[in-house]
Amino acid sequence: MSAAPSRSLRAHLLLLAAVCVWGSTFVIVKDALNDASPLLFNLIRMTLATLCLSVFYRSHFRRMNRKSLLAGAIVGLCLAMGYQFQTAGLRLTTPSRSAFITGTVVVLVPFLAVLPGLRPANAHRPRWNAWGGAVLAFIGIVLLTTPPGSGFNFRAIGLGDLLTFGCALGFSLHVLALAHLSPRIDYEQLGVLQVGFCTVYMAASLPLLEHPWIHWTPRLIVALLVTAILATAAAFTIQSWAQRWIPATHTALILALEPVFAWITAFLVVGERLGHRGTTGALLILAGIVLTEILPAPVQPTAHEGVPLTETGSASLSKPATPPCV
């Protein structure tokens, strides 16, 4: 076996493993939120992630300037928005619902890119598959988040699901911010700075948005270590390497499996069942994600937030910022 096919196989397997980690964290964090308030959990998790990335990329601090700091502040704000909504929503909804609604980032990004100022220079207007994917995802969200017999009554959608949709919007803005700024900033600097600024924003907003509380338990410590080290630093380091060897369409389809892994983990660990209506909705959301991704775009999000990709599938931001999990 030659070196290139061998690397390609390893890249596919490692990226699949990273996506599995991201999917499993929805259940892990949902359980840990019994021991800590959501926004305090986020703050501790991102502080640990910042420390890990700072050690890994410590040699790049000397080259940071005003331009890179501003870029990190903008991207970090979008990132903080996504995580704060996602974790707050997860406390009030189920892991599977949270994962599938978060996955609609793939559908939202093409439509937000239509707006003046948000559209990156290399983006295009939505194609037929993006419109079709949006319709499927919209119907799927309604079926997934409303109880049987409620029809399309939007008032039946729970607060947790609405907060999670706010997270999808935040992560969509994060994708677009990366598309604008990542070509101008070294990826190592942007990777550290956006997580660092995200942590700062979380610390500033914590006393304004909740009354923090925490009970240190083994499951909480495990959740913090898994999300900070495995799901942030390690998983995205793997993704940054793997996307050099995987075509964009392969990457998109592998990343679209994240809510599926979350669904499977929730079923195996906590016995969560969506029911016929919820299952239909989840499958429609997944179908919408896949349909949106079948034609690679110059700005191609992942299943939850994203890394801008070129048409050949190589990452224009080799080190993405953060994970698509809570």
MIGULO-807662 format. One line per 3 residues: their letters; for each residue x negated, y, z of C-alpha. Coordinates in steps of 0.5 Angstrom, whole numbers. Example, Ala and Ser with C-alpha at 12.3 -4.5 7.8 and 13.67 -1.06 7.14 Angstrom:
2
AS = -25/-9/16  -27/-2/14
This chain:
326
MSA = 0/0/0  -3/7/-2  -4/13/3
APS = 2/17/0  8/11/1  5/9/7
RSL = 6/17/10  12/17/7  15/11/10
RAH = 12/13/17  15/20/16  22/17/15
LLL = 22/13/21  19/18/25  24/23/23
LAA = 30/18/24  27/17/31  27/25/33
VCV = 34/25/30  36/19/35  33/23/41
WGS = 37/29/39  43/26/38  42/22/45
TFV = 41/29/49  48/31/48  50/25/53
IVK = 44/26/58  45/34/58  53/33/59
DAL = 51/28/65  46/33/68  51/39/68
NDA = 54/35/74  48/37/78  46/44/75
SPL = 50/50/72  49/50/65  45/57/64
LFN = 41/55/69  39/48/66  38/52/60
LIR = 33/57/63  29/51/66  29/47/60
MTL = 27/53/56  21/55/61  18/48/61
ATL = 19/48/53  15/55/53  10/52/57
CLS = 9/46/53  8/50/46  4/55/50
VFY = -1/50/51  -1/47/45  -2/53/41
RSH = -6/57/46  -11/59/41  -6/63/37
FRR = -5/68/42  -10/73/40  -8/74/33
MNR = -1/76/35  1/83/33  7/88/34
KSL = 10/84/27  10/77/30  13/80/37
LAG = 19/83/33  20/77/29  20/72/35
AIV = 25/77/39  30/77/33  29/69/32
GLC = 29/68/40  36/72/41  39/68/36
LAM = 37/62/39  39/64/46  46/65/43
GYQ = 46/58/40  44/55/46  48/59/51
FQT = 54/57/48  53/50/47  51/48/54
AGL = 57/52/57  61/49/52  59/42/53
RLT = 61/42/60  68/43/58  68/38/52
TPS = 65/31/50  58/30/48  61/27/41
RSA = 66/33/40  60/38/41  55/34/37
FIT = 60/34/31  62/41/32  55/44/32
GTV = 53/40/26  58/45/22  52/49/22
VVL = 50/46/15  57/49/13  57/56/16
VPF = 50/58/13  52/58/6  58/63/7
LAV = 54/67/12  49/68/7  54/71/2
LPG = 54/77/7  49/83/5  43/83/9
LRP = 44/76/12  43/73/5  35/71/4
ANA = 32/73/-2  31/66/-4  39/64/-3
HRP = 44/63/-8  52/64/-7  56/58/-5
RWN = 57/52/-10  63/48/-11  60/43/-6
AWG = 59/48/0  67/50/-1  69/43/-1
GAV = 64/41/5  67/47/8  74/45/7
LAF = 73/38/10  69/40/16  75/45/18
IGI = 80/40/17  76/35/21  74/40/27
VLL = 82/41/28  83/34/28  77/33/33
TTP = 79/38/38  87/38/38  91/33/41
PGS = 95/28/38  102/30/36  100/37/36
GFN = 99/38/28  95/44/26  96/48/33
FRA = 90/52/34  92/54/41  91/47/43
IGL = 84/47/42  80/47/48  75/53/51
GDL = 69/48/51  70/47/43  71/54/42
LTF = 65/56/46  61/50/42  63/53/35
GCA = 60/60/38  54/56/38  54/53/31
LGF = 55/61/29  49/62/33  45/57/30
SLH = 47/59/23  44/66/25  38/63/27
VLA = 37/59/21  38/65/17  33/69/21
LAH = 28/64/20  29/64/13  28/72/13
LSP = 22/72/17  18/65/17  15/67/10
RID = 11/73/14  9/70/20  5/64/22
YEQ = 9/59/24  5/57/30  6/64/33
LGV = 13/64/31  14/57/34  12/60/41
LQV = 15/67/41  22/65/39  22/60/45
GFC = 19/65/49  23/70/48  29/65/48
TVY = 27/64/55  27/71/57  34/73/54
MAA = 36/67/58  33/69/64  36/76/63
SLP = 43/74/62  43/69/67  46/73/73
LLE = 51/77/69  54/71/66  54/65/72
HPW = 53/64/79  47/59/78  47/53/83
IHW = 43/47/82  42/40/86  35/37/84
TPR = 37/29/83  33/24/79  38/25/73
LIV = 37/32/72  29/32/72  30/27/67
ALL = 34/31/63  30/37/63  24/33/62
VTA = 27/30/56  30/36/53  24/40/54
ILA = 18/36/52  21/30/48  27/34/44
TAA = 23/40/43  16/40/43  15/33/41
AFT = 21/32/36  20/38/32  12/37/32
IQS = 14/31/29  19/34/24  14/39/22
WAQ = 9/34/20  15/29/17  18/34/12
RWI = 11/35/8  12/28/6  20/27/5
PAT = 24/30/0  29/35/2  35/31/0
HTA = 32/25/4  31/30/10  38/33/10
LIL = 41/26/10  37/24/16  39/30/20
ALE = 46/29/18  46/23/23  45/27/29
PVF = 52/27/31  53/20/29  47/18/34
AWI = 51/22/39  57/19/38  54/12/39
TAF = 50/14/45  57/17/48  60/10/46
LVV = 55/6/49  53/10/55  60/13/58
GER = 65/9/54  67/15/50  73/14/45
LGH = 75/19/40  82/16/38  84/15/31
RGT = 85/22/30  79/24/33  75/19/29
TGA = 78/22/23  76/29/24  69/27/26
LLI = 68/23/19  71/29/16  66/33/19
LAG = 60/29/17  63/28/10  63/36/9
IVL = 56/36/12  54/31/7  57/34/1
TEI = 54/41/3  47/38/3  48/34/-4
LPA = 45/40/-8  39/42/-4  39/50/-3
PVQ = 33/54/-2  35/55/5  37/49/7
PTA = 39/48/15  39/42/19  45/39/22
HEG = 45/44/27  40/49/26  35/49/21
VPL = 28/50/18  28/53/11  26/48/6
TET = 23/50/-1  26/46/-7  21/41/-7
GSA = 23/39/0  16/42/4  18/46/10
SLS = 17/54/9  17/54/17  12/48/18
KPA = 14/48/26  21/49/27  23/53/33
TPP = 28/49/37  32/43/37  39/42/35
CV = 41/39/42  44/42/48
